[in-house]
Amino acid sequence: MITFESTKKLQKQIEVYKRKGLKIGFVPTMGALHKGHLSLIAASKKECDISISSIFVNPTQFNEKEDYDKYPRTLESDKEMLENAGCDIVFIPTYQEMYPEIDSREFNFGQLATVMEGAHRPGHFNGVAQIVSKLFDAVPADLAFFGQKDFQQYVIIKDLVRQLKYNIKIIACPIIREESGLAMSSRNERLSADDRKLASHISEILNWAKKNYRNFSVLELISEVENKFKQYKGLNLEYFEIVDDESLQAIQLWESKGKIVACAAVFCGNVRLIDNIVFNL
């Protein structure tokens, strides 16, 4: 595995691959890697000739400096995991490499960015768009792989690609879960052993909702789920929304034309976790 910190040197290497007609896959990360990230590398290796990952903790997408400061940083073990997974290149830029000057760009994703995470974390997706566009400029890949745990982010990145006319295909990969059902996340490292057990009820409740949603109206199901979360002291539901998978707008009836996705954000202690489940696969 080759490590690059310089965009220019990385791009020269990618040019060599491109001249050979090799397909390039890209997995952007913020490090603190787990099996979910490695599943994206595996998906890239299956579809592409060369797999590239990046590690950069992007400050512009954090709403709280404390959250940014507490984000786990495990660079050496991350590099080892990527190499063992067969990643060909890891791009580890410095802050100055990504932000040589202040990025004042403002993106407009319309209603996609005003609901759920966008409503509760103002400015978050603008920060995501800033760094993802910079990474797509730095890494001219053919395919980029993202996990479905961050479902709203996936939809917004697809819109970013459309707006900026990137010649890159965005691939969504399934959520990877711990044995308890808890969606794998770098933030899980901040959970105590007891909190990790408590957090497993998030997926348990989402699975209950999927199994039983036809027995209720949309509003009734939301109320039932809210009540289920109230049963667990230490789990504080920030939102539970049932949305169309393309518009991300709340549905009113189950007879939606597209896929229906139930999305939740939950505080387990002081750690904020997100998860989602598709109802009508």
C-alpha positions as CSV (number, residue, x, y, z in Angstrom):
1,M,0.0,0.0,0.0
2,I,1.3,3.4,-1.0
3,T,0.8,6.4,1.3
4,F,0.4,9.9,-0.1
5,E,0.0,13.3,1.7
6,S,0.4,15.4,-1.5
7,T,-2.5,15.8,-3.9
8,K,-0.1,16.4,-6.8
9,K,1.9,13.2,-6.2
10,L,-1.3,11.2,-5.7
11,Q,-2.7,12.4,-9.0
12,K,0.5,11.5,-10.9
13,Q,0.1,8.0,-9.7
14,I,-3.5,7.9,-10.6
15,E,-2.6,9.1,-14.1
16,V,-0.3,6.1,-14.5
17,Y,-3.2,3.8,-13.6
18,K,-5.6,5.6,-15.9
19,R,-3.2,5.3,-18.9
20,K,-3.3,1.6,-18.3
21,G,-7.1,1.6,-18.5
22,L,-7.5,0.6,-14.8
23,K,-10.8,1.4,-13.0
24,I,-10.3,3.4,-9.8
25,G,-12.4,3.0,-6.7
26,F,-12.4,5.5,-3.8
27,V,-13.5,5.2,-0.2
28,P,-13.3,8.5,1.7
29,T,-13.1,8.2,5.5
30,M,-12.4,10.2,8.6
31,G,-10.4,7.3,10.1
32,A,-11.2,5.4,13.3
33,L,-11.8,2.5,10.9
34,H,-14.0,-0.5,11.6
35,K,-15.5,-3.4,9.7
36,G,-18.0,-1.1,8.0
37,H,-15.2,0.8,6.4
38,L,-13.5,-2.4,5.4
39,S,-16.7,-3.6,3.7
40,L,-16.4,-0.5,1.5
41,I,-12.9,-1.4,0.6
42,A,-14.0,-5.0,-0.2
43,A,-16.8,-3.6,-2.5
44,S,-14.3,-1.4,-4.2
45,K,-11.9,-4.3,-4.8
46,K,-14.7,-6.3,-6.2
47,E,-15.7,-3.6,-8.7
48,C,-12.4,-1.8,-9.4
49,D,-8.7,-2.6,-10.3
50,I,-7.3,0.0,-7.9
51,S,-8.8,0.9,-4.5
52,I,-7.9,4.2,-2.8
53,S,-9.0,5.4,0.7
54,S,-8.5,8.7,2.3
55,I,-8.3,9.6,6.0
56,F,-9.1,13.2,7.0
57,V,-11.1,14.4,10.0
58,N,-12.9,17.3,8.4
59,P,-13.6,20.2,10.8
60,T,-16.1,22.0,8.7
61,Q,-18.8,19.3,9.1
62,F,-18.8,19.3,12.9
63,N,-21.3,21.6,14.6
64,E,-19.4,21.5,17.9
65,K,-15.7,21.9,18.3
66,E,-15.8,19.5,21.3
67,D,-17.3,16.8,19.0
68,Y,-14.5,17.4,16.5
69,D,-11.8,17.3,19.3
70,K,-13.3,14.0,20.7
71,Y,-13.5,12.3,17.3
72,P,-11.3,9.1,17.6
73,R,-7.9,9.3,15.8
74,T,-6.3,6.0,15.3
75,L,-4.0,6.6,12.3
76,E,-1.5,3.8,12.7
77,S,-4.1,1.1,13.3
78,D,-6.2,2.5,10.4
79,K,-3.3,2.2,8.0
80,E,-2.7,-1.4,9.1
81,M,-6.3,-2.3,8.6
82,L,-6.4,-0.8,5.1
83,E,-3.2,-2.6,4.1
84,N,-4.6,-5.9,5.4
85,A,-7.8,-5.3,3.5
86,G,-5.9,-4.9,0.3
87,C,-6.2,-1.2,-0.2
88,D,-3.7,0.0,-2.8
89,I,-3.3,3.7,-1.8
90,V,-4.2,5.7,1.3
91,F,-4.4,9.5,1.0
92,I,-3.7,11.3,4.3
93,P,-3.7,15.0,3.6
94,T,-2.9,17.7,6.1
95,Y,-5.3,20.5,6.9
96,Q,-3.3,22.9,4.8
97,E,-3.5,20.5,1.9
98,M,-7.3,20.4,2.0
99,Y,-7.8,24.0,3.1
100,P,-5.0,26.2,1.8
101,E,-7.5,29.0,2.2
102,I,-10.9,29.4,3.8
103,D,-13.6,27.6,1.9
104,S,-16.5,30.0,1.7
105,R,-18.5,28.0,-0.8
106,E,-22.2,27.6,0.0
107,F,-24.0,24.7,-1.5
108,N,-27.8,24.4,-2.0
109,F,-29.3,21.0,-1.7
110,G,-32.8,22.3,-1.3
111,Q,-35.2,20.1,0.8
112,L,-32.6,17.3,0.9
113,A,-30.6,19.3,3.5
114,T,-33.3,20.9,5.6
115,V,-34.7,17.7,7.2
116,M,-33.4,15.2,9.8
117,E,-29.6,15.8,10.1
118,G,-29.8,19.1,8.2
119,A,-32.5,20.4,10.7
120,H,-30.6,19.3,13.8
121,R,-27.0,20.0,12.5
122,P,-27.2,23.3,10.5
123,G,-24.2,23.7,8.2
124,H,-23.2,20.0,8.5
125,F,-23.9,19.1,4.9
126,N,-22.3,22.2,3.6
127,G,-19.1,21.1,5.3
128,V,-19.6,17.6,3.9
129,A,-20.0,19.0,0.4
130,Q,-16.9,21.1,0.8
131,I,-14.6,18.2,1.8
132,V,-16.2,15.6,-0.5
133,S,-15.8,18.0,-3.5
134,K,-12.2,18.6,-2.6
135,L,-11.6,14.9,-2.3
136,F,-13.3,14.1,-5.6
137,D,-11.1,16.8,-7.2
138,A,-8.0,15.3,-5.6
139,V,-8.9,11.7,-6.4
140,P,-10.4,11.4,-9.9
141,A,-11.9,8.0,-9.3
142,D,-14.5,6.1,-11.4
143,L,-16.6,4.9,-8.4
144,A,-16.9,6.1,-4.8
145,F,-18.3,3.9,-2.0
146,F,-20.3,5.2,0.9
147,G,-22.1,3.3,3.7
148,Q,-25.9,3.5,4.0
149,K,-25.8,4.2,7.7
150,D,-25.3,7.9,6.7
151,F,-28.3,7.6,4.3
152,Q,-29.0,11.3,4.0
153,Q,-25.4,12.0,3.3
154,Y,-25.4,9.4,0.5
155,V,-28.4,11.1,-1.1
156,I,-26.8,14.5,-0.8
157,I,-23.5,13.4,-2.2
158,K,-25.3,12.0,-5.3
159,D,-26.9,15.4,-5.7
160,L,-23.5,17.0,-5.3
161,V,-22.1,14.9,-8.1
162,R,-25.1,15.9,-10.3
163,Q,-24.6,19.6,-9.5
164,L,-20.8,19.7,-10.1
165,K,-21.0,17.3,-13.0
166,Y,-18.4,14.9,-11.6
167,N,-17.8,11.8,-13.8
168,I,-18.0,9.5,-10.8
169,K,-20.6,6.9,-9.8
170,I,-21.7,6.8,-6.2
171,I,-22.2,3.3,-4.8
172,A,-24.2,2.7,-1.5
173,C,-23.1,-0.2,0.6
174,P,-25.2,-2.0,3.3
175,I,-24.9,-1.1,6.9
176,I,-22.5,-3.4,8.8
177,R,-23.7,-4.2,12.3
178,E,-22.2,-5.5,15.5
179,E,-23.5,-8.9,16.8
180,S,-26.0,-6.9,19.0
181,G,-27.4,-5.2,15.9
182,L,-25.8,-1.8,16.7
183,A,-24.8,-0.1,13.5
184,M,-21.0,0.1,13.3
185,S,-19.7,3.6,13.8
186,S,-16.5,5.3,14.8
187,R,-18.5,7.0,17.5
188,N,-19.2,3.6,19.1
189,E,-15.6,3.8,20.5
190,R,-16.8,6.5,22.8
191,L,-19.5,4.2,24.4
192,S,-19.0,2.4,27.7
193,A,-19.7,-1.3,27.8
194,D,-23.1,-0.6,29.4
195,D,-23.9,2.1,26.9
196,R,-23.0,-0.2,24.0
197,K,-25.6,-2.7,25.3
198,L,-28.1,0.0,25.7
199,A,-27.5,1.4,22.2
200,S,-28.3,-2.1,20.7
201,H,-32.0,-1.2,21.4
202,I,-31.9,1.3,18.6
203,S,-31.7,-1.3,15.8
204,E,-34.1,-3.5,17.8
205,I,-36.7,-0.8,17.8
206,L,-36.1,0.0,14.1
207,N,-36.5,-3.7,13.2
208,W,-39.8,-3.8,15.2
209,A,-41.0,-0.8,13.3
210,K,-40.2,-2.5,10.0
211,K,-41.9,-5.7,11.0
212,N,-45.1,-4.0,12.3
213,Y,-45.5,-0.8,10.2
214,R,-48.5,-2.1,8.3
215,N,-50.4,-2.3,11.5
216,F,-50.4,1.4,12.0
217,S,-50.7,4.7,10.2
218,V,-47.5,6.6,9.6
219,L,-48.2,9.0,12.6
220,E,-49.3,6.1,14.8
221,L,-46.1,4.2,14.1
222,I,-44.0,7.3,14.9
223,S,-45.8,7.6,18.2
224,E,-45.2,3.9,19.0
225,V,-41.5,4.2,18.3
226,E,-41.2,7.3,20.4
227,N,-42.8,5.5,23.3
228,K,-40.5,2.5,22.9
229,F,-37.5,4.7,23.2
230,K,-38.9,6.3,26.3
231,Q,-38.7,2.9,28.0
232,Y,-34.9,3.0,28.0
233,K,-33.3,5.4,30.4
234,G,-30.2,6.7,28.8
235,L,-31.5,6.6,25.3
236,N,-32.8,10.0,24.2
237,L,-34.5,10.1,20.8
238,E,-33.7,13.2,18.8
239,Y,-35.8,12.4,15.8
240,F,-37.5,9.4,14.1
241,E,-38.7,10.2,10.6
242,I,-40.2,8.1,7.9
243,V,-39.2,9.4,4.5
244,D,-39.1,8.8,0.7
245,D,-35.6,7.4,-0.2
246,E,-35.1,10.0,-3.0
247,S,-36.7,13.2,-1.8
248,L,-36.0,12.6,1.9
249,Q,-39.4,14.2,2.6
250,A,-41.7,12.7,5.3
251,I,-44.3,10.4,3.8
252,Q,-48.0,10.6,4.9
253,L,-49.2,7.2,3.6
254,W,-47.6,3.8,3.2
255,E,-48.5,3.8,-0.5
256,S,-45.3,5.7,-1.4
257,K,-44.1,5.2,-5.0
258,G,-40.4,4.8,-3.9
259,K,-38.7,3.0,-1.1
260,I,-39.6,4.1,2.5
261,V,-36.7,4.6,4.9
262,A,-37.1,5.1,8.6
263,C,-34.3,7.2,10.0
264,A,-33.4,7.9,13.7
265,A,-30.9,9.9,15.7
266,V,-30.4,8.9,19.3
267,F,-28.3,10.1,22.1
268,C,-26.8,7.2,24.2
269,G,-25.5,9.1,27.1
270,N,-23.7,12.0,25.4
271,V,-22.8,10.1,22.3
272,R,-25.0,10.8,19.3
273,L,-25.8,7.8,17.0
274,I,-27.7,7.5,13.8
275,D,-29.3,4.5,12.1
276,N,-31.9,3.7,9.5
277,I,-33.8,0.8,8.0
278,V,-35.6,0.4,4.7
279,F,-39.2,-0.8,5.1
280,N,-40.3,-1.9,1.7
281,L,-37.3,-3.7,0.1
